[in-house]
Amino acid sequence: MFPVCQSQSAFDDQVRRGRLAGVPEEVVDVVRSMQPFDSHEHPLALLDELYNADKHRDLNLAISVASDMDILHLRNGEVVMRTIIGGEEVRNGAIYGGVLIALEAVPSDLQLEVVGRAAAFIAFKDHANQEDEPLPVVQTLEEIQDLLVSSILPRFKSFIR
């Protein structure tokens, strides 16, 4: 059990309830030192929110968009134009690359090769129609993974035999 608590008193309550029973005190201190006290943006706080919400609410895809696209315009296998859209989300109906070009105006002998990243956002059913920002799935999970690999697991290495 690795309790995740938003306050010192909530962590102390978890310890009193036996959530870390049998765990050496020095390990309890390590767990305590990693708590996201008073930080709702901390990756562990987000993981805890997702874990608890997942048990009690419906999780829905709110939107999926393309971003960081590299678009190659090819004619006879040769690149004749390259468009890079970086750091922007490309949504359905958006103006292509910030330049309005009617598809009919693109020469028919051009081929397009598009390489990009997709970003998916999730929202819980009861938040989908509120002003809350949807949660970026990949970015959030990457932040949680980075925290686990770079900070949490190394702190427990000395306790594992």
Backbone as JSON Lines, residues from 0, in Angstrom:
{"i":0,"aa":"M","n":[0.86,-1.19,0.0],"ca":[0.0,0.0,0.0],"c":[0.88,1.23,0.0]}
{"i":1,"aa":"F","n":[0.64,2.11,-0.92],"ca":[1.33,3.39,-0.97],"c":[0.24,4.46,-0.91]}
{"i":2,"aa":"P","n":[-0.09,4.92,0.3],"ca":[-1.14,5.92,0.39],"c":[-0.7,7.23,-0.25]}
{"i":3,"aa":"V","n":[-1.64,7.9,-0.89],"ca":[-1.39,9.22,-1.46],"c":[-2.36,10.16,-0.77]}
{"i":4,"aa":"C","n":[-1.81,11.16,-0.11],"ca":[-2.64,12.05,0.7],"c":[-2.36,13.5,0.36]}
{"i":5,"aa":"Q","n":[-3.4,14.31,0.42],"ca":[-3.3,15.73,0.1],"c":[-2.89,16.58,1.31]}
{"i":6,"aa":"S","n":[-2.89,15.99,2.51],"ca":[-2.51,16.76,3.69],"c":[-1.79,15.85,4.68]}
{"i":7,"aa":"Q","n":[-1.02,16.48,5.56],"ca":[-0.29,15.74,6.59],"c":[-1.27,14.99,7.49]}
{"i":8,"aa":"S","n":[-2.39,15.63,7.85],"ca":[-3.35,14.97,8.75],"c":[-3.99,13.75,8.08]}
{"i":9,"aa":"A","n":[-4.24,13.82,6.77],"ca":[-4.8,12.67,6.07],"c":[-3.78,11.52,6.04]}
{"i":10,"aa":"F","n":[-2.51,11.84,5.87],"ca":[-1.47,10.8,5.89],"c":[-1.39,10.18,7.28]}
{"i":11,"aa":"D","n":[-1.37,11.02,8.31],"ca":[-1.31,10.5,9.69],"c":[-2.51,9.6,9.98]}
{"i":12,"aa":"D","n":[-3.67,9.95,9.46],"ca":[-4.87,9.13,9.63],"c":[-4.69,7.76,8.94]}
{"i":13,"aa":"Q","n":[-4.1,7.75,7.76],"ca":[-3.85,6.49,7.06],"c":[-2.9,5.61,7.87]}
{"i":14,"aa":"V","n":[-1.88,6.2,8.46],"ca":[-0.93,5.44,9.27],"c":[-1.65,4.89,10.51]}
{"i":15,"aa":"R","n":[-2.47,5.72,11.17],"ca":[-3.23,5.26,12.37],"c":[-4.17,4.1,12.02]}
{"i":16,"aa":"R","n":[-4.73,4.13,10.79],"ca":[-5.65,3.07,10.37],"c":[-4.91,1.8,9.94]}
{"i":17,"aa":"G","n":[-3.58,1.82,10.02],"ca":[-2.81,0.62,9.72],"c":[-2.48,0.42,8.26]}
{"i":18,"aa":"R","n":[-2.59,1.46,7.45],"ca":[-2.3,1.33,6.01],"c":[-0.86,0.95,5.74]}
{"i":19,"aa":"L","n":[0.05,1.3,6.65],"ca":[1.46,0.94,6.48],"c":[1.93,0.02,7.61]}
{"i":20,"aa":"A","n":[1.02,-0.76,8.16],"ca":[1.36,-1.68,9.25],"c":[2.44,-2.66,8.77]}
{"i":21,"aa":"G","n":[3.46,-2.84,9.6],"ca":[4.54,-3.77,9.28],"c":[5.64,-3.16,8.44]}
{"i":22,"aa":"V","n":[5.46,-1.93,8.01],"ca":[6.48,-1.25,7.21],"c":[7.44,-0.55,8.17]}
{"i":23,"aa":"P","n":[8.77,-0.74,7.97],"ca":[9.73,-0.06,8.86],"c":[9.51,1.45,8.88]}
{"i":24,"aa":"E","n":[9.76,2.06,10.04],"ca":[9.52,3.5,10.21],"c":[10.3,4.34,9.2]}
{"i":25,"aa":"E","n":[11.51,3.9,8.85],"ca":[12.29,4.68,7.88],"c":[11.63,4.67,6.5]}
{"i":26,"aa":"V","n":[10.91,3.58,6.16],"ca":[10.18,3.53,4.89],"c":[8.94,4.41,4.98]}
{"i":27,"aa":"V","n":[8.27,4.41,6.13],"ca":[7.12,5.29,6.33],"c":[7.56,6.75,6.15]}
{"i":28,"aa":"D","n":[8.75,7.08,6.65],"ca":[9.27,8.45,6.49],"c":[9.5,8.78,5.01]}
{"i":29,"aa":"V","n":[9.99,7.82,4.24],"ca":[10.21,8.04,2.81],"c":[8.86,8.26,2.12]}
{"i":30,"aa":"V","n":[7.88,7.42,2.43],"ca":[6.54,7.57,1.84],"c":[5.96,8.93,2.2]}
{"i":31,"aa":"R","n":[6.11,9.32,3.46],"ca":[5.61,10.63,3.92],"c":[6.28,11.76,3.15]}
{"i":32,"aa":"S","n":[7.59,11.65,2.92],"ca":[8.32,12.73,2.25],"c":[7.92,12.9,0.79]}
{"i":33,"aa":"M","n":[7.3,11.91,0.2],"ca":[6.89,11.98,-1.21],"c":[5.44,12.39,-1.4]}
{"i":34,"aa":"Q","n":[4.73,12.65,-0.33],"ca":[3.31,12.98,-0.45],"c":[3.11,14.33,-1.12]}
{"i":35,"aa":"P","n":[2.06,14.45,-1.93],"ca":[1.76,15.72,-2.61],"c":[0.93,16.65,-1.73]}
{"i":36,"aa":"F","n":[1.39,16.88,-0.49],"ca":[0.63,17.73,0.42],"c":[0.36,19.09,-0.22]}
{"i":37,"aa":"D","n":[-0.89,19.46,-0.25],"ca":[-1.34,20.76,-0.75],"c":[-0.93,21.05,-2.19]}
{"i":38,"aa":"S","n":[-0.83,20.01,-3.01],"ca":[-0.47,20.21,-4.42],"c":[-1.36,19.33,-5.3]}
{"i":39,"aa":"H","n":[-2.4,19.93,-5.86],"ca":[-3.32,19.18,-6.72],"c":[-2.73,18.89,-8.09]}
{"i":40,"aa":"E","n":[-1.65,19.59,-8.47],"ca":[-1.02,19.4,-9.77],"c":[0.09,18.34,-9.74]}
{"i":41,"aa":"H","n":[0.46,17.88,-8.56],"ca":[1.52,16.89,-8.41],"c":[1.1,15.59,-9.1]}
{"i":42,"aa":"P","n":[2.0,14.92,-9.83],"ca":[1.63,13.68,-10.52],"c":[0.99,12.63,-9.62]}
{"i":43,"aa":"L","n":[1.45,12.5,-8.37],"ca":[0.82,11.52,-7.47],"c":[-0.6,11.93,-7.11]}
{"i":44,"aa":"A","n":[-0.84,13.23,-6.96],"ca":[-2.2,13.7,-6.67],"c":[-3.11,13.4,-7.86]}
{"i":45,"aa":"L","n":[-2.59,13.6,-9.09],"ca":[-3.38,13.28,-10.28],"c":[-3.64,11.77,-10.38]}
{"i":46,"aa":"L","n":[-2.62,10.97,-10.08],"ca":[-2.8,9.52,-10.1],"c":[-3.86,9.1,-9.09]}
{"i":47,"aa":"D","n":[-3.81,9.66,-7.9],"ca":[-4.8,9.34,-6.88],"c":[-6.2,9.74,-7.31]}
{"i":48,"aa":"E","n":[-6.31,10.93,-7.91],"ca":[-7.62,11.39,-8.38],"c":[-8.16,10.47,-9.48]}
{"i":49,"aa":"L","n":[-7.29,10.11,-10.42],"ca":[-7.72,9.21,-11.49],"c":[-8.1,7.84,-10.94]}
{"i":50,"aa":"Y","n":[-7.32,7.33,-10.01],"ca":[-7.59,6.01,-9.44],"c":[-8.93,6.01,-8.71]}
{"i":51,"aa":"N","n":[-9.15,7.01,-7.88],"ca":[-10.42,7.06,-7.14],"c":[-11.6,7.34,-8.05]}
{"i":52,"aa":"A","n":[-11.44,8.23,-8.99],"ca":[-12.53,8.54,-9.91],"c":[-12.86,7.35,-10.78]}
{"i":53,"aa":"D","n":[-11.84,6.62,-11.18],"ca":[-12.04,5.45,-12.03],"c":[-12.94,4.42,-11.34]}
{"i":54,"aa":"K","n":[-12.87,4.35,-10.03],"ca":[-13.68,3.37,-9.29],"c":[-15.13,3.82,-9.17]}
{"i":55,"aa":"H","n":[-15.38,5.11,-9.28],"ca":[-16.7,5.61,-8.96],"c":[-17.42,6.38,-10.06]}
{"i":56,"aa":"R","n":[-16.72,6.72,-11.13],"ca":[-17.33,7.53,-12.17],"c":[-16.95,7.0,-13.54]}
{"i":57,"aa":"D","n":[-17.69,7.42,-14.53],"ca":[-17.39,7.07,-15.92],"c":[-16.32,8.0,-16.46]}
{"i":58,"aa":"L","n":[-15.37,7.41,-17.16],"ca":[-14.31,8.17,-17.8],"c":[-14.63,8.24,-19.29]}
{"i":59,"aa":"N","n":[-14.65,9.43,-19.87],"ca":[-15.03,9.61,-21.26],"c":[-13.97,10.36,-22.03]}
{"i":60,"aa":"L","n":[-13.76,9.95,-23.28],"ca":[-12.89,10.7,-24.16],"c":[-13.57,12.03,-24.45]}
{"i":61,"aa":"A","n":[-12.89,13.12,-24.17],"ca":[-13.49,14.43,-24.39],"c":[-13.14,14.96,-25.77]}
{"i":62,"aa":"I","n":[-11.89,14.77,-26.18],"ca":[-11.47,15.27,-27.48],"c":[-10.15,14.61,-27.86]}
{"i":63,"aa":"S","n":[-9.94,14.47,-29.12],"ca":[-8.67,13.96,-29.63],"c":[-8.23,14.89,-30.75]}
{"i":64,"aa":"V","n":[-7.0,15.33,-30.69],"ca":[-6.5,16.28,-31.69],"c":[-5.13,15.85,-32.17]}
{"i":65,"aa":"A","n":[-4.76,16.33,-33.33],"ca":[-3.42,16.12,-33.85],"c":[-2.58,17.33,-33.48]}
{"i":66,"aa":"S","n":[-1.3,17.09,-33.27],"ca":[-0.41,18.21,-32.98],"c":[0.99,17.87,-33.51]}
{"i":67,"aa":"D","n":[1.83,18.88,-33.59],"ca":[3.21,18.7,-34.04],"c":[3.27,17.87,-35.31]}
{"i":68,"aa":"M","n":[2.7,18.4,-36.36],"ca":[2.63,17.67,-37.62],"c":[3.74,18.09,-38.57]}
{"i":69,"aa":"D","n":[4.25,17.12,-39.31],"ca":[5.23,17.34,-40.38],"c":[4.57,16.82,-41.65]}
{"i":70,"aa":"I","n":[4.23,17.73,-42.55],"ca":[3.48,17.36,-43.74],"c":[4.38,17.53,-44.96]}
{"i":71,"aa":"L","n":[4.62,16.43,-45.66],"ca":[5.43,16.47,-46.87],"c":[4.52,16.43,-48.08]}
{"i":72,"aa":"H","n":[4.72,17.35,-49.0],"ca":[3.99,17.39,-50.27],"c":[4.93,16.78,-51.31]}
{"i":73,"aa":"L","n":[4.52,15.68,-51.91],"ca":[5.37,14.94,-52.82],"c":[4.82,14.98,-54.24]}
{"i":74,"aa":"R","n":[5.73,15.03,-55.18],"ca":[5.37,14.9,-56.59],"c":[6.4,13.93,-57.18]}
{"i":75,"aa":"N","n":[5.91,12.82,-57.7],"ca":[6.78,11.78,-58.25],"c":[7.84,11.34,-57.23]}
{"i":76,"aa":"G","n":[7.43,11.25,-55.98],"ca":[8.32,10.78,-54.93],"c":[9.3,11.82,-54.4]}
{"i":77,"aa":"E","n":[9.3,13.02,-54.97],"ca":[10.21,14.09,-54.53],"c":[9.44,15.11,-53.7]}
{"i":78,"aa":"V","n":[10.07,15.6,-52.64],"ca":[9.44,16.61,-51.79],"c":[9.44,17.94,-52.53]}
{"i":79,"aa":"V","n":[8.25,18.53,-52.71],"ca":[8.15,19.84,-53.36],"c":[7.79,20.93,-52.35]}
{"i":80,"aa":"M","n":[7.26,20.52,-51.2],"ca":[6.94,21.49,-50.16],"c":[6.83,20.73,-48.85]}
{"i":81,"aa":"R","n":[7.26,21.38,-47.79],"ca":[7.18,20.78,-46.46],"c":[6.53,21.79,-45.53]}
{"i":82,"aa":"T","n":[5.52,21.35,-44.81],"ca":[4.83,22.21,-43.85],"c":[5.0,21.59,-42.47]}
{"i":83,"aa":"I","n":[5.51,22.37,-41.54],"ca":[5.67,21.89,-40.16],"c":[4.76,22.72,-39.28]}
{"i":84,"aa":"I","n":[3.89,22.04,-38.57],"ca":[3.0,22.7,-37.63],"c":[3.42,22.21,-36.25]}
{"i":85,"aa":"G","n":[4.12,23.03,-35.52],"ca":[4.64,22.62,-34.22],"c":[4.0,23.37,-33.09]}
{"i":86,"aa":"G","n":[3.74,22.64,-32.02],"ca":[3.2,23.26,-30.83],"c":[1.76,23.71,-30.94]}
{"i":87,"aa":"E","n":[1.09,23.36,-32.01],"ca":[-0.31,23.75,-32.18],"c":[-1.18,22.5,-32.28]}
{"i":88,"aa":"E","n":[-2.38,22.63,-31.85],"ca":[-3.33,21.55,-32.04],"c":[-4.05,21.76,-33.36]}
{"i":89,"aa":"V","n":[-4.17,20.7,-34.12],"ca":[-4.87,20.77,-35.4],"c":[-6.19,20.05,-35.21]}
{"i":90,"aa":"R","n":[-7.25,20.79,-35.23],"ca":[-8.58,20.22,-34.98],"c":[-9.37,20.13,-36.27]}
{"i":91,"aa":"N","n":[-10.33,19.26,-36.26],"ca":[-11.21,19.1,-37.4],"c":[-11.85,20.44,-37.74]}
{"i":92,"aa":"G","n":[-11.74,20.85,-39.0],"ca":[-12.33,22.11,-39.42],"c":[-11.4,23.29,-39.26]}
{"i":93,"aa":"A","n":[-10.21,23.05,-38.66],"ca":[-9.26,24.15,-38.49],"c":[-8.62,24.49,-39.83]}
{"i":94,"aa":"I","n":[-8.09,25.68,-39.9],"ca":[-7.4,26.11,-41.11],"c":[-6.06,25.4,-41.17]}
{"i":95,"aa":"Y","n":[-5.78,24.76,-42.27],"ca":[-4.59,23.95,-42.47],"c":[-3.33,24.8,-42.39]}
{"i":96,"aa":"G","n":[-2.53,24.56,-41.33],"ca":[-1.26,25.27,-41.2],"c":[-1.38,26.77,-41.07]}
{"i":97,"aa":"G","n":[-2.54,27.26,-40.72],"ca":[-2.75,28.69,-40.61],"c":[-2.93,29.37,-41.95]}
{"i":98,"aa":"V","n":[-2.97,28.57,-43.02],"ca":[-3.14,29.12,-44.36],"c":[-4.38,28.46,-44.96]}
{"i":99,"aa":"L","n":[-5.31,29.27,-45.38],"ca":[-6.54,28.73,-45.94],"c":[-6.29,28.32,-47.4]}
{"i":100,"aa":"I","n":[-6.33,27.01,-47.64],"ca":[-6.15,26.49,-48.99],"c":[-7.32,25.55,-49.26]}
{"i":101,"aa":"A","n":[-8.08,25.83,-50.3],"ca":[-9.17,24.94,-50.66],"c":[-8.58,23.65,-51.22]}
{"i":102,"aa":"L","n":[-9.12,22.51,-50.81],"ca":[-8.59,21.24,-51.29],"c":[-8.63,21.13,-52.81]}
{"i":103,"aa":"E","n":[-9.6,21.77,-53.42],"ca":[-9.7,21.72,-54.88],"c":[-8.51,22.41,-55.53]}
{"i":104,"aa":"A","n":[-7.86,23.33,-54.82],"ca":[-6.74,24.09,-55.38],"c":[-5.42,23.32,-55.34]}
{"i":105,"aa":"V","n":[-5.37,22.24,-54.56],"ca":[-4.15,21.44,-54.48],"c":[-4.04,20.59,-55.75]}
{"i":106,"aa":"P","n":[-2.9,20.68,-56.47],"ca":[-2.75,19.9,-57.7],"c":[-2.97,18.41,-57.45]}
{"i":107,"aa":"S","n":[-3.67,17.76,-58.36],"ca":[-4.04,16.36,-58.17],"c":[-2.84,15.42,-58.23]}
{"i":108,"aa":"D","n":[-1.7,15.87,-58.78],"ca":[-0.54,14.98,-58.85],"c":[0.32,15.04,-57.59]}
{"i":109,"aa":"L","n":[-0.11,15.83,-56.6],"ca":[0.62,15.88,-55.33],"c":[0.14,14.78,-54.41]}
{"i":110,"aa":"Q","n":[1.08,14.21,-53.7],"ca":[0.76,13.24,-52.66],"c":[1.16,13.86,-51.33]}
{"i":111,"aa":"L","n":[0.45,13.52,-50.29],"ca":[0.77,14.04,-48.96],"c":[1.25,12.9,-48.08]}
{"i":112,"aa":"E","n":[2.28,13.17,-47.3],"ca":[2.74,12.24,-46.28],"c":[2.7,13.03,-44.98]}
{"i":113,"aa":"V","n":[1.91,12.57,-44.03],"ca":[1.72,13.31,-42.79],"c":[2.25,12.47,-41.62]}
{"i":114,"aa":"V","n":[3.13,13.07,-40.86],"ca":[3.65,12.44,-39.65],"c":[3.35,13.41,-38.52]}
{"i":115,"aa":"G","n":[2.75,12.91,-37.47],"ca":[2.41,13.8,-36.37],"c":[2.16,13.05,-35.09]}
{"i":116,"aa":"R","n":[1.8,13.8,-34.1],"ca":[1.45,13.22,-32.8],"c":[-0.02,13.49,-32.55]}
{"i":117,"aa":"A","n":[-0.65,12.59,-31.85],"ca":[-2.04,12.79,-31.46],"c":[-2.08,13.06,-29.96]}
{"i":118,"aa":"A","n":[-2.97,13.9,-29.57],"ca":[-3.18,14.16,-28.15],"c":[-4.63,13.84,-27.84]}
{"i":119,"aa":"A","n":[-4.84,13.06,-26.79],"ca":[-6.19,12.72,-26.37],"c":[-6.44,13.36,-25.01]}
{"i":120,"aa":"F","n":[-7.65,13.81,-24.81],"ca":[-8.02,14.42,-23.54],"c":[-9.21,13.64,-22.98]}
{"i":121,"aa":"I","n":[-9.22,13.48,-21.67],"ca":[-10.32,12.76,-21.04],"c":[-11.03,13.67,-20.05]}
{"i":122,"aa":"A","n":[-12.24,13.31,-19.76],"ca":[-13.01,14.03,-18.75],"c":[-13.95,13.03,-18.09]}
{"i":123,"aa":"F","n":[-14.28,13.27,-16.86],"ca":[-15.26,12.43,-16.2],"c":[-16.64,12.94,-16.55]}
{"i":124,"aa":"K","n":[-17.59,12.02,-16.61],"ca":[-18.93,12.34,-17.08],"c":[-19.52,13.56,-16.37]}
{"i":125,"aa":"D","n":[-19.3,13.65,-15.07],"ca":[-19.88,14.76,-14.33],"c":[-19.1,16.06,-14.5]}
{"i":126,"aa":"H","n":[-17.97,16.02,-15.19],"ca":[-17.2,17.23,-15.45],"c":[-17.19,17.6,-16.93]}
{"i":127,"aa":"A","n":[-17.72,16.75,-17.76],"ca":[-17.61,16.95,-19.21],"c":[-18.24,18.25,-19.69]}
{"i":128,"aa":"N","n":[-19.29,18.68,-19.04],"ca":[-19.98,19.89,-19.5],"c":[-19.69,21.11,-18.62]}
{"i":129,"aa":"Q","n":[-18.74,20.96,-17.7],"ca":[-18.38,22.09,-16.86],"c":[-17.19,22.8,-17.48]}
{"i":130,"aa":"E","n":[-16.73,23.83,-16.84],"ca":[-15.63,24.62,-17.37],"c":[-14.27,24.01,-17.08]}
{"i":131,"aa":"D","n":[-14.22,22.86,-16.41],"ca":[-12.94,22.21,-16.13],"c":[-12.24,21.86,-17.43]}
{"i":132,"aa":"E","n":[-10.94,22.06,-17.46],"ca":[-10.16,21.68,-18.63],"c":[-10.08,20.16,-18.69]}
{"i":133,"aa":"P","n":[-10.22,19.58,-19.88],"ca":[-10.01,18.14,-19.98],"c":[-8.57,17.8,-19.64]}
{"i":134,"aa":"L","n":[-8.35,16.61,-19.15],"ca":[-7.03,16.16,-18.73],"c":[-6.29,15.55,-19.91]}
{"i":135,"aa":"P","n":[-5.1,16.07,-20.26],"ca":[-4.36,15.46,-21.36],"c":[-3.81,14.1,-20.95]}
{"i":136,"aa":"V","n":[-4.3,13.04,-21.55],"ca":[-3.99,11.67,-21.12],"c":[-2.51,11.35,-21.21]}
{"i":137,"aa":"V","n":[-1.95,11.46,-22.39],"ca":[-0.57,11.03,-22.59],"c":[0.38,11.83,-21.72]}
{"i":138,"aa":"Q","n":[0.23,13.14,-21.71],"ca":[1.11,13.99,-20.91],"c":[1.0,13.65,-19.43]}
{"i":139,"aa":"T","n":[-0.2,13.47,-18.93],"ca":[-0.4,13.16,-17.52],"c":[0.21,11.82,-17.16]}
{"i":140,"aa":"L","n":[-0.03,10.8,-17.99],"ca":[0.53,9.48,-17.71],"c":[2.06,9.5,-17.81]}
{"i":141,"aa":"E","n":[2.61,10.27,-18.75],"ca":[4.06,10.39,-18.85],"c":[4.64,11.06,-17.61]}
{"i":142,"aa":"E","n":[3.98,12.09,-17.09],"ca":[4.44,12.75,-15.87],"c":[4.43,11.79,-14.68]}
{"i":143,"aa":"I","n":[3.37,10.98,-14.59],"ca":[3.28,10.01,-13.5],"c":[4.38,8.97,-13.65]}
{"i":144,"aa":"Q","n":[4.58,8.46,-14.86],"ca":[5.63,7.47,-15.1],"c":[7.01,8.04,-14.79]}
{"i":145,"aa":"D","n":[7.27,9.26,-15.25],"ca":[8.56,9.89,-14.98],"c":[8.82,10.02,-13.49]}
{"i":146,"aa":"L","n":[7.8,10.41,-12.74],"ca":[7.95,10.54,-11.29],"c":[8.25,9.18,-10.67]}
{"i":147,"aa":"L","n":[7.52,8.16,-11.07],"ca":[7.75,6.82,-10.52],"c":[9.17,6.33,-10.81]}
{"i":148,"aa":"V","n":[9.59,6.46,-12.06],"ca":[10.9,5.93,-12.47],"c":[12.06,6.77,-11.92]}
{"i":149,"aa":"S","n":[11.92,8.09,-11.95],"ca":[13.05,8.94,-11.57],"c":[13.12,9.26,-10.08]}
{"i":150,"aa":"S","n":[11.99,9.25,-9.4],"ca":[12.0,9.69,-8.0],"c":[11.56,8.63,-7.0]}
{"i":151,"aa":"I","n":[10.46,7.97,-7.27],"ca":[9.9,7.08,-6.25],"c":[10.67,5.76,-6.16]}
{"i":152,"aa":"L","n":[10.79,5.05,-7.27],"ca":[11.46,3.75,-7.22],"c":[12.9,3.82,-6.7]}
{"i":153,"aa":"P","n":[13.71,4.8,-7.12],"ca":[15.07,4.88,-6.57],"c":[15.11,5.09,-5.07]}
{"i":154,"aa":"R","n":[14.13,5.77,-4.51],"ca":[14.11,6.02,-3.07],"c":[13.89,4.74,-2.26]}
{"i":155,"aa":"F","n":[13.3,3.71,-2.91],"ca":[13.03,2.45,-2.2],"c":[14.07,1.38,-2.5]}
{"i":156,"aa":"K","n":[15.01,1.67,-3.39],"ca":[16.0,0.68,-3.81],"c":[16.76,0.09,-2.62]}
{"i":157,"aa":"S","n":[17.15,0.92,-1.68],"ca":[17.94,0.44,-0.53],"c":[17.14,-0.45,0.4]}
{"i":158,"aa":"F","n":[15.8,-0.44,0.29],"ca":[14.97,-1.26,1.17],"c":[14.62,-2.6,0.54]}
{"i":159,"aa":"I","n":[14.93,-2.76,-0.74],"ca":[14.58,-4.0,-1.45],"c":[15.77,-4.93,-1.43]}
{"i":160,"aa":"R","n":[15.5,-6.18,-1.07],"ca":[16.6,-7.17,-1.01],"c":[16.38,-8.23,-2.04]}
